[in-house]
Amino acid sequence: MIKKTACRLVAVGALAPALVLGGTGTSLADDGALWQQTQARATIDGASLKIVRAYTDGSGKVFFEELHFTADRNGATVHRTRSGASAG
């Protein structure tokens, strides 16, 4: 029960700002990211936030990351996919 409540609180904390600030956006981020795109969607049944970004770790490796947060009446889920490539 505590885990489920914690997941819901995390999801609300992650989704609420994105839903308030806008539905979709693409930007250059300042935290080392080369490119970032955000998509937010809210319905009566739940909410979803998807962040796709490309960033570098400073050593020549470029990483692609997709984070997908969802929340509904049954709880919250977080799905993360990350892949990397190096130049040379």
N, C-alpha and C positions, 0 to 999 in steps of 0.2 A: 504494500500500500504506500509506503514512504517513497519507494523508487518511482512508482507511477505518478505520485504527486510532484516529485522533484522533476521528472521529465516534462510534465505539463508546465511547470513554472519556467523551466529553461526554454521551452518552445515559445511560450508567451513572451518572454524576454527577448528572444531572438526575432520573432515574427512581428511583434507590435511596431517597433520603429520603422521597419521596412514598409509595412502596410500604410503607416501614417505618412511617410515621406514620398511614396510614389509606387507605382506598379512595376515599371521596367526602366532600366537605365544601363548605360555603358559608360565607363569612365576609366581614367588612369588613376590608380591608387597610389598613395604615398608610402605604403609599407613594403616596398620592394616589388610590388606587383607591376607587371608590364601592361596588363589589360585586365579588366574586370567587367562582368555583366551580371546584373541582378534582375530577377523576375519575382514578383510577389503577387499572390492571388488570395482572395478571401471570399468565402461563400458562407451561407448559413450553416453548412455542415462542417466547416473547418477552414484551415488556412495553410498556405504553402509558401515557402521562400526558397528560391534556388539561386545559388551564387556560383558562377563559373569564372575562373581566373587563371591567368598565366603569370608566373613569377619566377625570379631567379634567386638562387641562394648566394650569389656573389662569386662562385668558383667556376662559372661557365655552364652550370646545369640549369636547364629550364624545366619547370614543373607545371603541369596542367592539373587543376584541381576543380572538382565539382562537389559542392555541398548542397544537400537537399533536406530542408527541415519541413516536416509536416505535423500538423496537430489537428485532431478531431475529438469527438466525444469519447473515443476509446483510449486516448492518450496521445503521446507524441513519439515521433521517430526521427532519427538523424541518419542520413546515408552519405558516406564520403567516398569519392573515387579520386585517386591521385596517380599520376604517371609522370615520369621524368625522362629527359633526354640530355645528352651532353654533346657539345660541339667539339669535333675533332676527335 
